[in-house]
Amino acid sequence: MSKLKTSPMSATLGDHLRNMPQYLLPQRLLTRLIYWAARIRTPWFKDTLIRLFVRHFRVNLLEALEPDLHAYPDFNAFFTRALKPGARPFVPSDRVVCCPVDGAVSQAGTADADTLLQAKGRTFSLTGLLGGDAERAQPFQGGTFATLYLSPRDYHRIHLPLTGQLREMVHIPGKLYSVSPLTTRMVPRLFARNERVVTLFDTPAGPMALVLVGAINVASIETVWAGAITPPLGTTIRHWNYPLQGDGAVRLDKGAEMGRFNMGSTVILLFGPGAVRWDREMQPDATVRMGQRLGKAFIAKR
């Protein structure tokens, strides 16, 4: 697992040139156009778009609940497609943290107080990631974190790593930089600058945060209890509190869907100090699949 390193990173001229468009592109305009195009229902257009996408990204349709491309009403429905039952089994034990998504490990390790590792030579603030609220960030300082990158070809629904009771959700507007491995290496404080939706849960291992980070072309982020959080993209932080019982309470079993990206992005998983120990396989660039074991959870004392 990664340890915090702040030595200068080595970036080539080619890296800088490839990353330069991040600062020049009209991020919000492009994202709105993607939102519109992904929902066009004209058969020839959406079928062509889906076929080209499947071919270019080598999408495995054998896992899809609906393998017929023509059955999807638009590209977004295909992109957020469901998997066949049993395609991603979860380990049922509360002592095992399972992966919430298909993707790859960007970084995983232990926070240095309020500092998280973004990439070699790049760090960012835990408090900044969670919207600048020190009280919200305090339970996770010095805890474990895992940053999981979803490529375009991956399954894009997000599931609960442990059974959880939702306490709070926060929408934090921001930039829409790409979250590709190149941009993660090059853009300072990327995950604390991009738009994101923070969800906070109580779990058998104590407090848990799932942070859904937006990016360019991520035209919408949804949760199962509130629907689409974006759009609108907005300019001010919004937050919602949830009761533990009665109307409005949200409790999700381990493995249950909690949200989805309408186009691909990144999920950051946070636990408190001593709550989780990641497995040795949690190394940068390691491929992960939703439901697989990521580490051991230690049951919180009541």
C-alpha positions as CSV (number, residue, x, y, z in Angstrom):
1,M,0.0,0.0,0.0
2,S,1.0,3.6,-0.6
3,K,2.7,5.7,2.0
4,L,2.6,9.5,1.8
5,K,5.5,10.8,-0.2
6,T,6.0,14.4,-1.1
7,S,9.2,14.3,-3.1
8,P,9.0,16.2,-6.4
9,M,7.4,14.2,-9.2
10,S,9.1,13.6,-12.5
11,A,6.9,14.9,-15.4
12,T,8.1,14.9,-19.0
13,L,7.4,17.7,-21.5
14,G,5.0,15.3,-23.2
15,D,3.1,14.9,-20.0
16,H,2.7,18.7,-19.7
17,L,1.6,19.0,-23.3
18,R,-1.0,16.2,-23.0
19,N,-2.3,17.7,-19.8
20,M,-2.5,21.3,-21.0
21,P,-6.0,21.0,-22.6
22,Q,-7.4,20.4,-19.1
23,Y,-6.9,24.1,-18.4
24,L,-8.3,25.3,-21.8
25,L,-11.4,23.1,-22.4
26,P,-14.9,24.6,-21.7
27,Q,-15.5,21.9,-19.1
28,R,-19.2,22.7,-18.3
29,L,-20.2,23.2,-21.9
30,L,-18.7,19.9,-23.0
31,T,-20.3,18.1,-20.1
32,R,-23.8,19.6,-21.0
33,L,-23.3,18.4,-24.6
34,I,-22.4,14.9,-23.4
35,Y,-25.5,14.9,-21.2
36,W,-27.7,15.8,-24.1
37,A,-26.0,13.3,-26.6
38,A,-26.1,10.4,-24.2
39,R,-29.9,10.7,-23.9
40,I,-30.8,11.0,-27.6
41,R,-33.2,8.2,-28.5
42,T,-33.0,8.2,-32.3
43,P,-32.3,4.5,-33.0
44,W,-29.6,4.9,-35.7
45,F,-27.7,7.5,-33.5
46,K,-27.8,5.7,-30.2
47,D,-27.1,2.3,-31.7
48,T,-24.1,3.6,-33.7
49,L,-22.8,5.3,-30.6
50,I,-23.1,2.2,-28.5
51,R,-21.5,0.0,-31.1
52,L,-18.5,2.3,-31.5
53,F,-18.1,2.5,-27.7
54,V,-18.2,-1.3,-27.3
55,R,-15.7,-1.8,-30.1
56,H,-13.3,0.9,-28.9
57,F,-13.3,0.1,-25.2
58,R,-13.8,-3.7,-25.7
59,V,-16.8,-3.9,-23.3
60,N,-17.6,-7.4,-22.1
61,L,-21.3,-7.7,-22.9
62,L,-21.5,-11.3,-21.6
63,E,-21.7,-9.9,-18.1
64,A,-24.6,-7.5,-18.9
65,L,-28.1,-8.3,-17.8
66,E,-29.2,-7.1,-21.2
67,P,-26.7,-8.1,-23.9
68,D,-28.7,-6.8,-26.9
69,L,-27.4,-3.3,-27.7
70,H,-30.6,-2.4,-29.5
71,A,-32.7,-2.9,-26.3
72,Y,-31.2,0.2,-24.6
73,P,-33.3,3.3,-25.2
74,D,-30.2,5.6,-25.2
75,F,-26.5,5.6,-24.7
76,N,-26.8,6.5,-21.0
77,A,-29.0,3.5,-20.3
78,F,-26.3,1.3,-21.9
79,F,-23.5,3.0,-20.0
80,T,-25.2,2.5,-16.6
81,R,-26.3,-1.1,-17.6
82,A,-27.0,-3.7,-14.9
83,L,-25.0,-6.9,-14.6
84,K,-26.3,-10.4,-14.5
85,P,-27.2,-11.7,-11.0
86,G,-24.2,-13.3,-9.5
87,A,-21.7,-11.6,-11.8
88,R,-20.1,-9.8,-8.8
89,P,-20.6,-11.8,-5.6
90,F,-20.0,-10.1,-2.3
91,V,-18.4,-11.7,0.7
92,P,-21.2,-11.4,3.3
93,S,-19.2,-11.0,6.5
94,D,-19.1,-7.6,8.2
95,R,-15.4,-8.2,8.9
96,V,-14.6,-8.0,5.1
97,V,-14.6,-4.7,3.2
98,C,-15.7,-5.4,-0.4
99,C,-15.0,-3.2,-3.4
100,P,-17.8,-0.8,-4.3
101,V,-16.9,-0.6,-8.0
102,D,-15.2,-2.0,-11.0
103,G,-12.0,-0.2,-11.7
104,A,-8.4,0.2,-10.7
105,V,-6.6,1.3,-7.5
106,S,-5.2,4.8,-7.9
107,Q,-3.9,4.9,-4.3
108,A,-4.6,3.2,-1.0
109,G,-3.1,3.6,2.4
110,T,-3.3,5.6,5.6
111,A,-4.0,9.3,5.9
112,D,-1.2,11.4,7.5
113,A,-3.5,13.3,9.8
114,D,-5.5,15.5,7.3
115,T,-3.4,14.7,4.3
116,L,-4.2,12.1,1.6
117,L,-2.0,10.9,-1.2
118,Q,-3.2,11.7,-4.7
119,A,-0.1,10.5,-6.7
120,K,3.6,10.5,-6.2
121,G,4.5,14.0,-5.2
122,R,0.9,15.1,-5.0
123,T,-1.2,15.3,-1.8
124,F,-4.6,16.9,-1.0
125,S,-6.6,17.8,2.1
126,L,-9.1,15.4,3.6
127,T,-11.0,18.4,5.0
128,G,-11.0,20.0,1.6
129,L,-12.2,16.8,0.0
130,L,-15.2,16.8,2.4
131,G,-16.2,20.4,1.7
132,G,-14.0,22.3,4.1
133,D,-15.9,21.2,7.2
134,A,-13.3,20.2,9.9
135,E,-15.9,18.5,12.0
136,R,-17.0,16.3,9.1
137,A,-13.4,15.3,8.4
138,Q,-12.3,14.7,12.0
139,P,-13.5,11.0,12.2
140,F,-11.4,10.1,9.2
141,Q,-8.1,11.8,10.1
142,G,-5.4,9.3,10.4
143,G,-7.7,6.6,9.0
144,T,-7.5,4.5,5.9
145,F,-8.4,5.5,2.4
146,A,-8.7,4.0,-1.1
147,T,-9.0,5.9,-4.4
148,L,-10.6,3.8,-7.1
149,Y,-10.6,4.9,-10.8
150,L,-13.4,3.8,-13.1
151,S,-12.4,3.7,-16.8
152,P,-15.0,4.2,-19.5
153,R,-15.3,0.4,-20.1
154,D,-16.1,-0.4,-16.5
155,Y,-19.4,-1.1,-14.8
156,H,-20.6,2.3,-13.5
157,R,-22.9,1.5,-10.6
158,I,-21.6,1.9,-7.0
159,H,-22.4,-0.5,-4.2
160,L,-22.0,-0.5,-0.4
161,P,-18.7,-2.1,0.8
162,L,-20.4,-2.8,4.2
163,T,-23.9,-2.5,5.5
164,G,-24.5,1.2,6.2
165,Q,-26.9,3.7,7.7
166,L,-26.8,7.0,5.8
167,R,-26.2,10.0,8.0
168,E,-25.4,12.8,5.6
169,M,-24.9,13.7,1.9
170,V,-23.1,16.8,0.6
171,H,-22.9,18.1,-3.0
172,I,-19.7,20.2,-3.5
173,P,-19.6,22.1,-6.8
174,G,-16.2,22.4,-8.4
175,K,-14.1,21.9,-11.5
176,L,-14.6,19.1,-14.0
177,Y,-11.0,18.1,-14.8
178,S,-10.5,14.6,-16.1
179,V,-9.6,12.0,-13.5
180,S,-7.4,9.9,-15.8
181,P,-4.1,8.6,-14.4
182,L,-2.2,11.4,-16.3
183,T,-4.4,14.2,-14.8
184,T,-4.1,12.7,-11.3
185,R,-0.4,12.9,-11.6
186,M,-0.4,16.4,-13.0
187,V,-3.2,18.5,-11.5
188,P,-2.6,19.6,-7.9
189,R,-5.4,18.8,-5.3
190,L,-7.5,17.3,-8.1
191,F,-10.0,15.4,-6.0
192,A,-10.5,18.4,-3.6
193,R,-11.1,20.7,-6.6
194,N,-13.5,18.7,-8.8
195,E,-17.2,18.5,-8.2
196,R,-18.2,15.7,-5.9
197,V,-20.9,14.1,-3.9
198,V,-19.9,13.0,-0.3
199,T,-22.0,10.3,1.4
200,L,-21.4,9.5,5.1
201,F,-22.6,6.2,6.6
202,D,-22.4,4.4,10.0
203,T,-21.2,0.9,9.5
204,P,-20.1,-2.1,11.7
205,A,-16.6,-0.7,11.4
206,G,-17.6,2.8,12.4
207,P,-17.9,5.9,10.1
208,M,-17.5,5.4,6.4
209,A,-17.4,7.9,3.6
210,L,-18.0,7.2,-0.1
211,V,-17.0,10.2,-2.1
212,L,-18.2,10.2,-5.7
213,V,-15.9,12.5,-7.7
214,G,-17.2,14.1,-10.9
215,A,-15.1,14.8,-14.0
216,I,-15.4,16.2,-17.5
217,N,-18.1,14.3,-19.4
218,V,-19.6,13.0,-16.1
219,A,-22.9,14.7,-16.9
220,S,-24.8,13.3,-13.9
221,I,-24.2,11.7,-10.5
222,E,-27.1,9.8,-8.9
223,T,-27.9,8.1,-5.6
224,V,-30.7,5.6,-5.1
225,W,-32.4,7.6,-2.4
226,A,-32.3,11.0,-4.0
227,G,-32.0,10.5,-7.7
228,A,-29.9,12.8,-9.8
229,I,-27.8,15.1,-7.6
230,T,-26.2,16.7,-10.7
231,P,-27.3,18.4,-12.9
232,P,-27.6,21.2,-11.9
233,L,-23.9,21.7,-11.4
234,G,-24.5,24.7,-9.1
235,T,-22.1,27.0,-7.4
236,T,-22.9,26.5,-3.7
237,I,-22.5,23.6,-1.3
238,R,-25.7,21.7,-0.6
239,H,-26.1,19.2,2.2
240,W,-28.8,16.8,3.5
241,N,-29.1,15.1,6.9
242,Y,-30.9,11.8,7.3
243,P,-32.7,10.4,10.4
244,L,-31.7,7.0,11.8
245,Q,-35.3,5.8,11.9
246,G,-38.7,6.5,10.4
247,D,-39.6,8.4,7.3
248,G,-36.5,9.5,5.3
249,A,-34.1,6.9,7.0
250,V,-31.8,5.2,4.5
251,R,-30.2,1.9,5.4
252,L,-28.5,-0.2,2.7
253,D,-27.3,-3.8,3.0
254,K,-23.8,-4.7,2.0
255,G,-23.6,-5.0,-1.8
256,A,-26.7,-2.9,-2.4
257,E,-26.5,-0.3,-5.1
258,M,-26.1,3.2,-3.7
259,G,-25.5,5.3,-6.8
260,R,-24.1,5.6,-10.3
261,F,-22.0,7.7,-12.6
262,N,-23.5,8.7,-15.9
263,M,-20.1,8.5,-17.5
264,G,-17.0,7.4,-15.7
265,S,-15.1,8.9,-12.8
266,T,-13.5,8.1,-9.3
267,V,-14.7,6.9,-5.9
268,I,-12.8,7.6,-2.7
269,L,-13.5,5.3,0.2
270,L,-12.7,6.5,3.8
271,F,-12.7,4.8,7.2
272,G,-11.6,6.0,10.6
273,P,-8.3,5.1,12.4
274,G,-7.9,1.4,13.1
275,A,-11.2,0.5,11.4
276,V,-9.8,-1.3,8.3
277,R,-6.6,-2.9,7.2
278,W,-6.2,-3.1,3.4
279,D,-5.0,-6.4,1.9
280,R,-1.4,-6.4,0.4
281,E,-2.9,-6.6,-3.1
282,M,-4.2,-3.0,-2.7
283,Q,-1.4,-1.5,-4.8
284,P,-1.6,1.4,-7.3
285,D,-2.8,0.2,-10.8
286,A,-4.2,-3.1,-9.4
287,T,-7.4,-4.0,-11.2
288,V,-10.4,-4.5,-8.8
289,R,-13.9,-5.7,-9.3
290,M,-17.0,-4.8,-7.5
291,G,-17.6,-7.3,-4.6
292,Q,-14.1,-8.5,-4.2
293,R,-12.3,-8.3,-0.9
294,L,-10.3,-5.2,-0.3
295,G,-9.4,-5.6,3.3
296,K,-10.3,-6.6,6.9
297,A,-12.8,-4.5,8.9
298,F,-12.6,-4.3,12.7
299,I,-16.0,-4.2,14.4
300,A,-16.5,-0.9,16.2
301,K,-17.2,-1.0,19.9
302,R,-20.7,0.2,20.9
